[in-house]
Amino acid sequence: MRISKLGILARGVVFVMLGTFLVQAALTANPRRARGLDGALETLAAQPHGDLLLALAAAGLVAYAVYMALEARYRRFLGA
C-alpha cells in the first residue's frame, strides 16, 4: 500500500512539472519553453543536489510501475 502511494505521488510531481512548463510556454507565447518528460528531468538534474532529486524521481516512478503491475495482476473484474 505504501509503495502505491509513493508511486502515485512521484507521478503527480512529474506531471505537475510538465504542466508548469506547458503553462509557461502558453503565457509567454513561446512554444520552445514547452518541454516533455525529458525536459522535466533535465530541470531536476540542473538543481542543487540534482543527482539525489533524479534518484528520488526514478525511485518513485519505479514504485508506480510496481503498483501498476500489481494492480494489473490482482484486479478483479465484475460481471465477467
mmCIF file of the N, C-alpha and C atoms, coordinates in Angstrom:
data_MODEL
# 
_entry.id   MODEL 
# 
loop_
_atom_site.group_PDB 
_atom_site.id 
_atom_site.type_symbol 
_atom_site.label_atom_id 
_atom_site.label_alt_id 
_atom_site.label_comp_id 
_atom_site.label_asym_id 
_atom_site.label_entity_id 
_atom_site.label_seq_id 
_atom_site.pdbx_PDB_ins_code 
_atom_site.Cartn_x 
_atom_site.Cartn_y 
_atom_site.Cartn_z 
_atom_site.occupancy 
_atom_site.B_iso_or_equiv 
_atom_site.pdbx_formal_charge 
_atom_site.auth_seq_id 
_atom_site.auth_comp_id 
_atom_site.auth_asym_id 
_atom_site.auth_atom_id 
_atom_site.pdbx_PDB_model_num 
ATOM 1   N N  . MET A 1 1  ? 0.824   -1.193  0.000   1.00 0.00 ? 1  MET A N  1 
ATOM 2   C CA . MET A 1 1  ? 0.000   0.000   0.000   1.00 0.00 ? 1  MET A CA 1 
ATOM 3   C C  . MET A 1 1  ? 0.872   1.262   0.000   1.00 0.00 ? 1  MET A C  1 
ATOM 4   N N  . ARG A 1 2  ? 1.953   1.256   0.775   1.00 0.00 ? 2  ARG A N  1 
ATOM 5   C CA . ARG A 1 2  ? 2.811   2.437   0.831   1.00 0.00 ? 2  ARG A CA 1 
ATOM 6   C C  . ARG A 1 2  ? 3.519   2.695   -0.497  1.00 0.00 ? 2  ARG A C  1 
ATOM 7   N N  . ILE A 1 3  ? 3.926   1.589   -1.154  1.00 0.00 ? 3  ILE A N  1 
ATOM 8   C CA . ILE A 1 3  ? 4.626   1.770   -2.431  1.00 0.00 ? 3  ILE A CA 1 
ATOM 9   C C  . ILE A 1 3  ? 3.687   2.375   -3.465  1.00 0.00 ? 3  ILE A C  1 
ATOM 10  N N  . SER A 1 4  ? 2.403   2.029   -3.403  1.00 0.00 ? 4  SER A N  1 
ATOM 11  C CA . SER A 1 4  ? 1.470   2.607   -4.359  1.00 0.00 ? 4  SER A CA 1 
ATOM 12  C C  . SER A 1 4  ? 1.288   4.100   -4.108  1.00 0.00 ? 4  SER A C  1 
ATOM 13  N N  . LYS A 1 5  ? 1.217   4.507   -2.855  1.00 0.00 ? 5  LYS A N  1 
ATOM 14  C CA . LYS A 1 5  ? 1.075   5.928   -2.535  1.00 0.00 ? 5  LYS A CA 1 
ATOM 15  C C  . LYS A 1 5  ? 2.318   6.709   -2.962  1.00 0.00 ? 5  LYS A C  1 
ATOM 16  N N  . LEU A 1 6  ? 3.491   6.144   -2.723  1.00 0.00 ? 6  LEU A N  1 
ATOM 17  C CA . LEU A 1 6  ? 4.733   6.792   -3.129  1.00 0.00 ? 6  LEU A CA 1 
ATOM 18  C C  . LEU A 1 6  ? 4.801   6.927   -4.648  1.00 0.00 ? 6  LEU A C  1 
ATOM 19  N N  . GLY A 1 7  ? 4.421   5.890   -5.347  1.00 0.00 ? 7  GLY A N  1 
ATOM 20  C CA . GLY A 1 7  ? 4.448   5.915   -6.803  1.00 0.00 ? 7  GLY A CA 1 
ATOM 21  C C  . GLY A 1 7  ? 3.485   6.924   -7.391  1.00 0.00 ? 7  GLY A C  1 
ATOM 22  N N  . ILE A 1 8  ? 2.283   6.981   -6.850  1.00 0.00 ? 8  ILE A N  1 
ATOM 23  C CA . ILE A 1 8  ? 1.294   7.938   -7.342  1.00 0.00 ? 8  ILE A CA 1 
ATOM 24  C C  . ILE A 1 8  ? 1.744   9.359   -7.043  1.00 0.00 ? 8  ILE A C  1 
ATOM 25  N N  . LEU A 1 9  ? 2.341   9.578   -5.886  1.00 0.00 ? 9  LEU A N  1 
ATOM 26  C CA . LEU A 1 9  ? 2.858   10.905  -5.536  1.00 0.00 ? 9  LEU A CA 1 
ATOM 27  C C  . LEU A 1 9  ? 3.973   11.323  -6.496  1.00 0.00 ? 9  LEU A C  1 
ATOM 28  N N  . ALA A 1 10 ? 4.908   10.433  -6.779  1.00 0.00 ? 10 ALA A N  1 
ATOM 29  C CA . ALA A 1 10 ? 6.012   10.760  -7.689  1.00 0.00 ? 10 ALA A CA 1 
ATOM 30  C C  . ALA A 1 10 ? 5.494   11.058  -9.088  1.00 0.00 ? 10 ALA A C  1 
ATOM 31  N N  . ARG A 1 11 ? 4.548   10.275  -9.541  1.00 0.00 ? 11 ARG A N  1 
ATOM 32  C CA . ARG A 1 11 ? 3.966   10.522  -10.868 1.00 0.00 ? 11 ARG A CA 1 
ATOM 33  C C  . ARG A 1 11 ? 3.275   11.873  -10.896 1.00 0.00 ? 11 ARG A C  1 
ATOM 34  N N  . GLY A 1 12 ? 2.586   12.205  -9.836  1.00 0.00 ? 12 GLY A N  1 
ATOM 35  C CA . GLY A 1 12 ? 1.923   13.501  -9.750  1.00 0.00 ? 12 GLY A CA 1 
ATOM 36  C C  . GLY A 1 12 ? 2.909   14.654  -9.787  1.00 0.00 ? 12 GLY A C  1 
ATOM 37  N N  . VAL A 1 13 ? 4.021   14.517  -9.072  1.00 0.00 ? 13 VAL A N  1 
ATOM 38  C CA . VAL A 1 13 ? 5.038   15.580  -9.058  1.00 0.00 ? 13 VAL A CA 1 
ATOM 39  C C  . VAL A 1 13 ? 5.615   15.784  -10.458 1.00 0.00 ? 13 VAL A C  1 
ATOM 40  N N  . VAL A 1 14 ? 5.909   14.697  -11.155 1.00 0.00 ? 14 VAL A N  1 
ATOM 41  C CA . VAL A 1 14 ? 6.457   14.812  -12.508 1.00 0.00 ? 14 VAL A CA 1 
ATOM 42  C C  . VAL A 1 14 ? 5.422   15.456  -13.435 1.00 0.00 ? 14 VAL A C  1 
ATOM 43  N N  . PHE A 1 15 ? 4.161   15.089  -13.310 1.00 0.00 ? 15 PHE A N  1 
ATOM 44  C CA . PHE A 1 15 ? 3.127   15.683  -14.158 1.00 0.00 ? 15 PHE A CA 1 
ATOM 45  C C  . PHE A 1 15 ? 2.917   17.158  -13.842 1.00 0.00 ? 15 PHE A C  1 
ATOM 46  N N  . VAL A 1 16 ? 3.043   17.544  -12.587 1.00 0.00 ? 16 VAL A N  1 
ATOM 47  C CA . VAL A 1 16 ? 2.933   18.966  -12.235 1.00 0.00 ? 16 VAL A CA 1 
ATOM 48  C C  . VAL A 1 16 ? 4.069   19.753  -12.890 1.00 0.00 ? 16 VAL A C  1 
ATOM 49  N N  . MET A 1 17 ? 5.259   19.192  -12.892 1.00 0.00 ? 17 MET A N  1 
ATOM 50  C CA . MET A 1 17 ? 6.382   19.858  -13.556 1.00 0.00 ? 17 MET A CA 1 
ATOM 51  C C  . MET A 1 17 ? 6.109   20.020  -15.053 1.00 0.00 ? 17 MET A C  1 
ATOM 52  N N  . LEU A 1 18 ? 5.582   18.981  -15.688 1.00 0.00 ? 18 LEU A N  1 
ATOM 53  C CA . LEU A 1 18 ? 5.260   19.069  -17.111 1.00 0.00 ? 18 LEU A CA 1 
ATOM 54  C C  . LEU A 1 18 ? 4.203   20.138  -17.351 1.00 0.00 ? 18 LEU A C  1 
ATOM 55  N N  . GLY A 1 19 ? 3.197   20.178  -16.508 1.00 0.00 ? 19 GLY A N  1 
ATOM 56  C CA . GLY A 1 19 ? 2.144   21.181  -16.638 1.00 0.00 ? 19 GLY A CA 1 
ATOM 57  C C  . GLY A 1 19 ? 2.671   22.591  -16.455 1.00 0.00 ? 19 GLY A C  1 
ATOM 58  N N  . THR A 1 20 ? 3.620   22.763  -15.543 1.00 0.00 ? 20 THR A N  1 
ATOM 59  C CA . THR A 1 20 ? 4.228   24.074  -15.326 1.00 0.00 ? 20 THR A CA 1 
ATOM 60  C C  . THR A 1 20 ? 4.942   24.555  -16.584 1.00 0.00 ? 20 THR A C  1 
ATOM 61  N N  . PHE A 1 21 ? 5.664   23.655  -17.230 1.00 0.00 ? 21 PHE A N  1 
ATOM 62  C CA . PHE A 1 21 ? 6.351   24.026  -18.468 1.00 0.00 ? 21 PHE A CA 1 
ATOM 63  C C  . PHE A 1 21 ? 5.343   24.412  -19.551 1.00 0.00 ? 21 PHE A C  1 
ATOM 64  N N  . LEU A 1 22 ? 4.247   23.687  -19.646 1.00 0.00 ? 22 LEU A N  1 
ATOM 65  C CA . LEU A 1 22 ? 3.249   23.997  -20.669 1.00 0.00 ? 22 LEU A CA 1 
ATOM 66  C C  . LEU A 1 22 ? 2.578   25.337  -20.401 1.00 0.00 ? 22 LEU A C  1 
ATOM 67  N N  . VAL A 1 23 ? 2.283   25.629  -19.140 1.00 0.00 ? 23 VAL A N  1 
ATOM 68  C CA . VAL A 1 23 ? 1.671   26.913  -18.797 1.00 0.00 ? 23 VAL A CA 1 
ATOM 69  C C  . VAL A 1 23 ? 2.641   28.058  -19.083 1.00 0.00 ? 23 VAL A C  1 
ATOM 70  N N  . GLN A 1 24 ? 3.919   27.877  -18.745 1.00 0.00 ? 24 GLN A N  1 
ATOM 71  C CA . GLN A 1 24 ? 4.916   28.908  -19.046 1.00 0.00 ? 24 GLN A CA 1 
ATOM 72  C C  . GLN A 1 24 ? 5.003   29.152  -20.549 1.00 0.00 ? 24 GLN A C  1 
ATOM 73  N N  . ALA A 1 25 ? 4.966   28.105  -21.322 1.00 0.00 ? 25 ALA A N  1 
ATOM 74  C CA . ALA A 1 25 ? 5.023   28.252  -22.777 1.00 0.00 ? 25 ALA A CA 1 
ATOM 75  C C  . ALA A 1 25 ? 3.795   28.988  -23.299 1.00 0.00 ? 25 ALA A C  1 
ATOM 76  N N  . ALA A 1 26 ? 2.636   28.685  -22.731 1.00 0.00 ? 26 ALA A N  1 
ATOM 77  C CA . ALA A 1 26 ? 1.409   29.348  -23.177 1.00 0.00 ? 26 ALA A CA 1 
ATOM 78  C C  . ALA A 1 26 ? 1.392   30.819  -22.780 1.00 0.00 ? 26 ALA A C  1 
ATOM 79  N N  . LEU A 1 27 ? 1.837   31.137  -21.586 1.00 0.00 ? 27 LEU A N  1 
ATOM 80  C CA . LEU A 1 27 ? 1.815   32.521  -21.119 1.00 0.00 ? 27 LEU A CA 1 
ATOM 81  C C  . LEU A 1 27 ? 2.814   33.402  -21.857 1.00 0.00 ? 27 LEU A C  1 
ATOM 82  N N  . THR A 1 28 ? 3.933   32.855  -22.230 1.00 0.00 ? 28 THR A N  1 
ATOM 83  C CA . THR A 1 28 ? 4.947   33.648  -22.925 1.00 0.00 ? 28 THR A CA 1 
ATOM 84  C C  . THR A 1 28 ? 4.818   33.543  -24.439 1.00 0.00 ? 28 THR A C  1 
ATOM 85  N N  . ALA A 1 29 ? 3.866   32.753  -24.908 1.00 0.00 ? 29 ALA A N  1 
ATOM 86  C CA . ALA A 1 29 ? 3.668   32.521  -26.345 1.00 0.00 ? 29 ALA A CA 1 
ATOM 87  C C  . ALA A 1 29 ? 4.964   32.047  -26.997 1.00 0.00 ? 29 ALA A C  1 
ATOM 88  N N  . ASN A 1 30 ? 5.702   31.229  -26.282 1.00 0.00 ? 30 ASN A N  1 
ATOM 89  C CA . ASN A 1 30 ? 6.964   30.695  -26.776 1.00 0.00 ? 30 ASN A CA 1 
ATOM 90  C C  . ASN A 1 30 ? 6.896   29.169  -26.722 1.00 0.00 ? 30 ASN A C  1 
ATOM 91  N N  . PRO A 1 31 ? 6.587   28.527  -27.842 1.00 0.00 ? 31 PRO A N  1 
ATOM 92  C CA . PRO A 1 31 ? 6.438   27.072  -27.821 1.00 0.00 ? 31 PRO A CA 1 
ATOM 93  C C  . PRO A 1 31 ? 7.728   26.326  -27.489 1.00 0.00 ? 31 PRO A C  1 
ATOM 94  N N  . ARG A 1 32 ? 8.863   26.995  -27.590 1.00 0.00 ? 32 ARG A N  1 
ATOM 95  C CA . ARG A 1 32 ? 10.124  26.329  -27.261 1.00 0.00 ? 32 ARG A CA 1 
ATOM 96  C C  . ARG A 1 32 ? 10.292  26.117  -25.763 1.00 0.00 ? 32 ARG A C  1 
ATOM 97  N N  . ARG A 1 33 ? 9.481   26.803  -24.948 1.00 0.00 ? 33 ARG A N  1 
ATOM 98  C CA . ARG A 1 33 ? 9.559   26.619  -23.499 1.00 0.00 ? 33 ARG A CA 1 
ATOM 99  C C  . ARG A 1 33 ? 8.798   25.381  -23.047 1.00 0.00 ? 33 ARG A C  1 
ATOM 100 N N  . ALA A 1 34 ? 7.944   24.858  -23.910 1.00 0.00 ? 34 ALA A N  1 
ATOM 101 C CA . ALA A 1 34 ? 7.217   23.634  -23.582 1.00 0.00 ? 34 ALA A CA 1 
ATOM 102 C C  . ALA A 1 34 ? 8.204   22.467  -23.617 1.00 0.00 ? 34 ALA A C  1 
ATOM 103 N N  . ARG A 1 35 ? 8.170   21.649  -22.591 1.00 0.00 ? 35 ARG A N  1 
ATOM 104 C CA . ARG A 1 35 ? 9.077   20.505  -22.500 1.00 0.00 ? 35 ARG A CA 1 
ATOM 105 C C  . ARG A 1 35 ? 8.283   19.265  -22.144 1.00 0.00 ? 35 ARG A C  1 
ATOM 106 N N  . GLY A 1 36 ? 8.865   18.160  -22.447 1.00 0.00 ? 36 GLY A N  1 
ATOM 107 C CA . GLY A 1 36 ? 8.257   16.891  -22.104 1.00 0.00 ? 36 GLY A CA 1 
ATOM 108 C C  . GLY A 1 36 ? 8.903   16.313  -20.853 1.00 0.00 ? 36 GLY A C  1 
ATOM 109 N N  . LEU A 1 37 ? 8.812   15.022  -20.720 1.00 0.00 ? 37 LEU A N  1 
ATOM 110 C CA . LEU A 1 37 ? 9.387   14.341  -19.569 1.00 0.00 ? 37 LEU A CA 1 
ATOM 111 C C  . LEU A 1 37 ? 10.897  14.544  -19.521 1.00 0.00 ? 37 LEU A C  1 
ATOM 112 N N  . ASP A 1 38 ? 11.544  14.516  -20.668 1.00 0.00 ? 38 ASP A N  1 
ATOM 113 C CA . ASP A 1 38 ? 12.998  14.707  -20.686 1.00 0.00 ? 38 ASP A CA 1 
ATOM 114 C C  . ASP A 1 38 ? 13.376  16.099  -20.184 1.00 0.00 ? 38 ASP A C  1 
ATOM 115 N N  . GLY A 1 39 ? 12.594  17.100  -20.528 1.00 0.00 ? 39 GLY A N  1 
ATOM 116 C CA . GLY A 1 39 ? 12.865  18.459  -20.047 1.00 0.00 ? 39 GLY A CA 1 
ATOM 117 C C  . GLY A 1 39 ? 12.665  18.583  -18.552 1.00 0.00 ? 39 GLY A C  1 
ATOM 118 N N  . ALA A 1 40 ? 11.648  17.911  -18.039 1.00 0.00 ? 40 ALA A N  1 
ATOM 119 C CA . ALA A 1 40 ? 11.403  17.947  -16.596 1.00 0.00 ? 40 ALA A CA 1 
ATOM 120 C C  . ALA A 1 40 ? 12.557  17.294  -15.842 1.00 0.00 ? 40 ALA A C  1 
ATOM 121 N N  . LEU A 1 41 ? 13.057  16.188  -16.355 1.00 0.00 ? 41 LEU A N  1 
ATOM 122 C CA . LEU A 1 41 ? 14.164  15.504  -15.691 1.00 0.00 ? 41 LEU A CA 1 
ATOM 123 C C  . LEU A 1 41 ? 15.472  16.283  -15.832 1.00 0.00 ? 41 LEU A C  1 
ATOM 124 N N  . GLU A 1 42 ? 15.646  16.960  -16.972 1.00 0.00 ? 42 GLU A N  1 
ATOM 125 C CA . GLU A 1 42 ? 16.829  17.818  -17.121 1.00 0.00 ? 42 GLU A CA 1 
ATOM 126 C C  . GLU A 1 42 ? 16.797  18.963  -16.127 1.00 0.00 ? 42 GLU A C  1 
ATOM 127 N N  . THR A 1 43 ? 15.616  19.520  -15.903 1.00 0.00 ? 43 THR A N  1 
ATOM 128 C CA . THR A 1 43 ? 15.474  20.595  -14.914 1.00 0.00 ? 43 THR A CA 1 
ATOM 129 C C  . THR A 1 43 ? 15.807  20.096  -13.519 1.00 0.00 ? 43 THR A C  1 
ATOM 130 N N  . LEU A 1 44 ? 15.366  18.889  -13.203 1.00 0.00 ? 44 LEU A N  1 
ATOM 131 C CA . LEU A 1 44 ? 15.719  18.308  -11.903 1.00 0.00 ? 44 LEU A CA 1 
ATOM 132 C C  . LEU A 1 44 ? 17.230  18.139  -11.783 1.00 0.00 ? 44 LEU A C  1 
ATOM 133 N N  . ALA A 1 45 ? 17.855  17.678  -12.838 1.00 0.00 ? 45 ALA A N  1 
ATOM 134 C CA . ALA A 1 45 ? 19.298  17.434  -12.812 1.00 0.00 ? 45 ALA A CA 1 
ATOM 135 C C  . ALA A 1 45 ? 20.077  18.738  -12.644 1.00 0.00 ? 45 ALA A C  1 
ATOM 136 N N  . ALA A 1 46 ? 19.536  19.842  -13.139 1.00 0.00 ? 46 ALA A N  1 
ATOM 137 C CA . ALA A 1 46 ? 20.230  21.122  -13.063 1.00 0.00 ? 46 ALA A CA 1 
ATOM 138 C C  . ALA A 1 46 ? 20.124  21.779  -11.683 1.00 0.00 ? 46 ALA A C  1 
ATOM 139 N N  . GLN A 1 47 ? 19.272  21.264  -10.830 1.00 0.00 ? 47 GLN A N  1 
ATOM 140 C CA . GLN A 1 47 ? 19.092  21.840  -9.495  1.00 0.00 ? 47 GLN A CA 1 
ATOM 141 C C  . GLN A 1 47 ? 20.242  21.422  -8.581  1.00 0.00 ? 47 GLN A C  1 
ATOM 142 N N  . PRO A 1 48 ? 20.426  22.181  -7.482  1.00 0.00 ? 48 PRO A N  1 
ATOM 143 C CA . PRO A 1 48 ? 21.383  21.712  -6.473  1.00 0.00 ? 48 PRO A CA 1 
ATOM 144 C C  . PRO A 1 48 ? 20.913  20.333  -5.968  1.00 0.00 ? 48 PRO A C  1 
ATOM 145 N N  . HIS A 1 49 ? 21.835  19.442  -5.780  1.00 0.00 ? 49 HIS A N  1 
ATOM 146 C CA . HIS A 1 49 ? 21.527  18.055  -5.394  1.00 0.00 ? 49 HIS A CA 1 
ATOM 147 C C  . HIS A 1 49 ? 20.688  17.375  -6.474  1.00 0.00 ? 49 HIS A C  1 
ATOM 148 N N  . GLY A 1 50 ? 20.958  17.700  -7.725  1.00 0.00 ? 50 GLY A N  1 
ATOM 149 C CA . GLY A 1 50 ? 20.196  17.161  -8.837  1.00 0.00 ? 50 GLY A CA 1 
ATOM 150 C C  . GLY A 1 50 ? 20.251  15.649  -8.932  1.00 0.00 ? 50 GLY A C  1 
ATOM 151 N N  . ASP A 1 51 ? 21.397  15.068  -8.613  1.00 0.00 ? 51 ASP A N  1 
ATOM 152 C CA . ASP A 1 51 ? 21.507  13.603  -8.668  1.00 0.00 ? 51 ASP A CA 1 
ATOM 153 C C  . ASP A 1 51 ? 20.559  12.953  -7.670  1.00 0.00 ? 51 ASP A C  1 
ATOM 154 N N  . LEU A 1 52 ? 20.480  13.529  -6.486  1.00 0.00 ? 52 LEU A N  1 
ATOM 155 C CA . LEU A 1 52 ? 19.575  12.993  -5.464  1.00 0.00 ? 52 LEU A CA 1 
ATOM 156 C C  . LEU A 1 52 ? 18.119  13.153  -5.901  1.00 0.00 ? 52 LEU A C  1 
ATOM 157 N N  . LEU A 1 53 ? 17.777  14.302  -6.461  1.00 0.00 ? 53 LEU A N  1 
ATOM 158 C CA . LEU A 1 53 ? 16.411  14.530  -6.928  1.00 0.00 ? 53 LEU A CA 1 
ATOM 159 C C  . LEU A 1 53 ? 16.032  13.568  -8.051  1.00 0.00 ? 53 LEU A C  1 
ATOM 160 N N  . LEU A 1 54 ? 16.972  13.334  -8.964  1.00 0.00 ? 54 LEU A N  1 
ATOM 161 C CA . LEU A 1 54 ? 16.710  12.370  -10.040 1.00 0.00 ? 54 LEU A CA 1 
ATOM 162 C C  . LEU A 1 54 ? 16.530  10.957  -9.493  1.00 0.00 ? 54 LEU A C  1 
ATOM 163 N N  . ALA A 1 55 ? 17.347  10.604  -8.510  1.00 0.00 ? 55 ALA A N  1 
ATOM 164 C CA . ALA A 1 55 ? 17.229  9.272   -7.906  1.00 0.00 ? 55 ALA A CA 1 
ATOM 165 C C  . ALA A 1 55 ? 15.876  9.114   -7.216  1.00 0.00 ? 55 ALA A C  1 
ATOM 166 N N  . LEU A 1 56 ? 15.422  10.156  -6.525  1.00 0.00 ? 56 LEU A N  1 
ATOM 167 C CA . LEU A 1 56 ? 14.115  10.096  -5.866  1.00 0.00 ? 56 LEU A CA 1 
ATOM 168 C C  . LEU A 1 56 ? 12.981  10.003  -6.890  1.00 0.00 ? 56 LEU A C  1 
ATOM 169 N N  . ALA A 1 57 ? 13.088  10.784  -7.960  1.00 0.00 ? 57 ALA A N  1 
ATOM 170 C CA . ALA A 1 57 ? 12.070  10.716  -9.012  1.00 0.00 ? 57 ALA A CA 1 
ATOM 171 C C  . ALA A 1 57 ? 12.058  9.333   -9.653  1.00 0.00 ? 57 ALA A C  1 
ATOM 172 N N  . ALA A 1 58 ? 13.228  8.779   -9.914  1.00 0.00 ? 58 ALA A N  1 
ATOM 173 C CA . ALA A 1 58 ? 13.314  7.449   -10.517 1.00 0.00 ? 58 ALA A CA 1 
ATOM 174 C C  . ALA A 1 58 ? 12.735  6.389   -9.589  1.00 0.00 ? 58 ALA A C  1 
ATOM 175 N N  . ALA A 1 59 ? 13.069  6.474   -8.312  1.00 0.00 ? 59 ALA A N  1 
ATOM 176 C CA . ALA A 1 59 ? 12.532  5.505   -7.351  1.00 0.00 ? 59 ALA A CA 1 
ATOM 177 C C  . ALA A 1 59 ? 11.010  5.605   -7.282  1.00 0.00 ? 59 ALA A C  1 
ATOM 178 N N  . GLY A 1 60 ? 10.507  6.816   -7.312  1.00 0.00 ? 60 GLY A N  1 
ATOM 179 C CA . GLY A 1 60 ? 9.061   6.999   -7.282  1.00 0.00 ? 60 GLY A CA 1 
ATOM 180 C C  . GLY A 1 60 ? 8.381   6.453   -8.519  1.00 0.00 ? 60 GLY A C  1 
ATOM 181 N N  . LEU A 1 61 ? 8.970   6.674   -9.679  1.00 0.00 ? 61 LEU A N  1 
ATOM 182 C CA . LEU A 1 61 ? 8.377   6.154   -10.911 1.00 0.00 ? 61 LEU A CA 1 
ATOM 183 C C  . LEU A 1 61 ? 8.471   4.634   -10.982 1.00 0.00 ? 61 LEU A C  1 
ATOM 184 N N  . VAL A 1 62 ? 9.534   4.070   -10.439 1.00 0.00 ? 62 VAL A N  1 
ATOM 185 C CA . VAL A 1 62 ? 9.633   2.605   -10.356 1.00 0.00 ? 62 VAL A CA 1 
ATOM 186 C C  . VAL A 1 62 ? 8.568   2.076   -9.399  1.00 0.00 ? 62 VAL A C  1 
ATOM 187 N N  . ALA A 1 63 ? 8.347   2.776   -8.292  1.00 0.00 ? 63 ALA A N  1 
ATOM 188 C CA . ALA A 1 63 ? 7.290   2.376   -7.352  1.00 0.00 ? 63 ALA A CA 1 
ATOM 189 C C  . ALA A 1 63 ? 5.933   2.413   -8.043  1.00 0.00 ? 63 ALA A C  1 
ATOM 190 N N  . TYR A 1 64 ? 5.713   3.416   -8.872  1.00 0.00 ? 64 TYR A N  1 
ATOM 191 C CA . TYR A 1 64 ? 4.445   3.492   -9.606  1.00 0.00 ? 64 TYR A CA 1 
ATOM 192 C C  . TYR A 1 64 ? 4.316   2.312   -10.577 1.00 0.00 ? 64 TYR A C  1 
ATOM 193 N N  . ALA A 1 65 ? 5.411   1.949   -11.225 1.00 0.00 ? 65 ALA A N  1 
ATOM 194 C CA . ALA A 1 65 ? 5.384   0.809   -12.136 1.00 0.00 ? 65 ALA A CA 1 
ATOM 195 C C  . ALA A 1 65 ? 5.065   -0.488  -11.401 1.00 0.00 ? 65 ALA A C  1 
ATOM 196 N N  . VAL A 1 66 ? 5.637   -0.660  -10.217 1.00 0.00 ? 66 VAL A N  1 
ATOM 197 C CA . VAL A 1 66 ? 5.343   -1.852  -9.406  1.00 0.00 ? 66 VAL A CA 1 
ATOM 198 C C  . VAL A 1 66 ? 3.872   -1.866  -9.013  1.00 0.00 ? 66 VAL A C  1 
ATOM 199 N N  . TYR A 1 67 ? 3.372   -0.715  -8.598  1.00 0.00 ? 67 TYR A N  1 
ATOM 200 C CA . TYR A 1 67 ? 1.961   -0.602  -8.225  1.00 0.00 ? 67 TYR A CA 1 
ATOM 201 C C  . TYR A 1 67 ? 1.064   -0.988  -9.402  1.00 0.00 ? 67 TYR A C  1 
ATOM 202 N N  . MET A 1 68 ? 1.359   -0.473  -10.589 1.00 0.00 ? 68 MET A N  1 
ATOM 203 C CA . MET A 1 68 ? 0.527   -0.774  -11.748 1.00 0.00 ? 68 MET A CA 1 
ATOM 204 C C  . MET A 1 68 ? 0.623   -2.258  -12.135 1.00 0.00 ? 68 MET A C  1 
ATOM 205 N N  . ALA A 1 69 ? 1.802   -2.849  -11.991 1.00 0.00 ? 69 ALA A N  1 
ATOM 206 C CA . ALA A 1 69 ? 1.952   -4.274  -12.294 1.00 0.00 ? 69 ALA A CA 1 
ATOM 207 C C  . ALA A 1 69 ? 1.136   -5.121  -11.314 1.00 0.00 ? 69 ALA A C  1 
ATOM 208 N N  . LEU A 1 70 ? 1.178   -4.748  -10.035 1.00 0.00 ? 70 LEU A N  1 
ATOM 209 C CA . LEU A 1 70 ? 0.390   -5.482  -9.038  1.00 0.00 ? 70 LEU A CA 1 
ATOM 210 C C  . LEU A 1 70 ? -1.104  -5.295  -9.261  1.00 0.00 ? 70 LEU A C  1 
ATOM 211 N N  . GLU A 1 71 ? -1.500  -4.099  -9.614  1.00 0.00 ? 71 GLU A N  1 
ATOM 212 C CA . GLU A 1 71 ? -2.921  -3.868  -9.872  1.00 0.00 ? 71 GLU A CA 1 
ATOM 213 C C  . GLU A 1 71 ? -3.385  -4.652  -11.092 1.00 0.00 ? 71 GLU A C  1 
ATOM 214 N N  . ALA A 1 72 ? -2.556  -4.700  -12.131 1.00 0.00 ? 72 ALA A N  1 
ATOM 215 C CA . ALA A 1 72 ? -2.915  -5.452  -13.325 1.00 0.00 ? 72 ALA A CA 1 
ATOM 216 C C  . ALA A 1 72 ? -3.029  -6.946  -13.016 1.00 0.00 ? 72 ALA A C  1 
ATOM 217 N N  . ARG A 1 73 ? -2.167  -7.426  -12.151 1.00 0.00 ? 73 ARG A N  1 
ATOM 218 C CA . ARG A 1 73 ? -2.178  -8.856  -11.818 1.00 0.00 ? 73 ARG A CA 1 
ATOM 219 C C  . ARG A 1 73 ? -3.356  -9.244  -10.933 1.00 0.00 ? 73 ARG A C  1 
ATOM 220 N N  . TYR A 1 74 ? -3.690  -8.419  -9.952  1.00 0.00 ? 74 TYR A N  1 
ATOM 221 C CA . TYR A 1 74 ? -4.677  -8.808  -8.942  1.00 0.00 ? 74 TYR A CA 1 
ATOM 222 C C  . TYR A 1 74 ? -6.023  -8.109  -9.066  1.00 0.00 ? 74 TYR A C  1 
ATOM 223 N N  . ARG A 1 75 ? -6.239  -7.328  -10.091 1.00 0.00 ? 75 ARG A N  1 
ATOM 224 C CA . ARG A 1 75 ? -7.521  -6.643  -10.257 1.00 0.00 ? 75 ARG A CA 1 
ATOM 225 C C  . ARG A 1 75 ? -8.603  -7.671  -10.550 1.00 0.00 ? 75 ARG A C  1 
ATOM 226 N N  . ARG A 1 76 ? -9.732  -7.458  -9.922  1.00 0.00 ? 76 ARG A N  1 
ATOM 227 C CA . ARG A 1 76 ? -10.885 -8.342  -10.139 1.00 0.00 ? 76 ARG A CA 1 
ATOM 228 C C  . ARG A 1 76 ? -11.905 -7.595  -10.980 1.00 0.00 ? 76 ARG A C  1 
ATOM 229 N N  . PHE A 1 77 ? -12.374 -8.248  -12.025 1.00 0.00 ? 77 PHE A N  1 
ATOM 230 C CA . PHE A 1 77 ? -13.376 -7.657  -12.897 1.00 0.00 ? 77 PHE A CA 1 
ATOM 231 C C  . PHE A 1 77 ? -14.736 -8.235  -12.533 1.00 0.00 ? 77 PHE A C  1 
ATOM 232 N N  . LEU A 1 78 ? -15.704 -7.374  -12.381 1.00 0.00 ? 78 LEU A N  1 
ATOM 233 C CA . LEU A 1 78 ? -17.062 -7.820  -12.067 1.00 0.00 ? 78 LEU A CA 1 
ATOM 234 C C  . LEU A 1 78 ? -17.838 -8.032  -13.350 1.00 0.00 ? 78 LEU A C  1 
ATOM 235 N N  . GLY A 1 79 ? -18.715 -8.988  -13.322 1.00 0.00 ? 79 GLY A N  1 
ATOM 236 C CA . GLY A 1 79 ? -19.587 -9.224  -14.451 1.00 0.00 ? 79 GLY A CA 1 
ATOM 237 C C  . GLY A 1 79 ? -18.990 -10.119 -15.530 1.00 0.00 ? 79 GLY A C  1 
ATOM 238 N N  . ALA A 1 80 ? -17.803 -10.602 -15.312 1.00 0.00 ? 80 ALA A N  1 
ATOM 239 C CA . ALA A 1 80 ? -17.199 -11.455 -16.348 1.00 0.00 ? 80 ALA A CA 1 
ATOM 240 C C  . ALA A 1 80 ? -17.320 -12.911 -15.972 1.00 0.00 ? 80 ALA A C  1 
# 
